[in-house]
């Protein structure tokens, strides 16, 4: 018998790898009759570090601690159209690993995308509706 070192190379090109669907909560957004007053209340009484857009909570990825992520908390005017077609007072943003792949899977499952996917410097966004009529924002962040 001989001993030695050997290497095994595995190609992932034809692998059945499937990205994670939702990886966490990216944001919580809700309507308010007084968005600034509510932001100020959360700042003054709960210590939120608010700005014009709300508050950002930073955290680190469990499997890559050097990578930062964020969760956004924000108020919107009570008459905002951004949550439409939902009539609900809130919207949840979910972080996803691969938005384009997920939208394709959701389409196969009969879930329609609302509007077009948008691509910004901080990530890609798309929207769907859940069975209760809540608009769900999907976000592939560029952390």
Secondary structure, 3 states (H helix, E strand, C coil): CCCCCCCCCCCCCCCCCCCCCEEEEEEEEEEECCHHHHHHHHHHHHCCCEECCEEEEEEECCCCCCCEEEEEEEEEECCCCCCCCCCCCEEEEEEECCHHHHHHHHHHCCCCCEEEEEEECCEEEEEEECCCCCEEEEEEECC
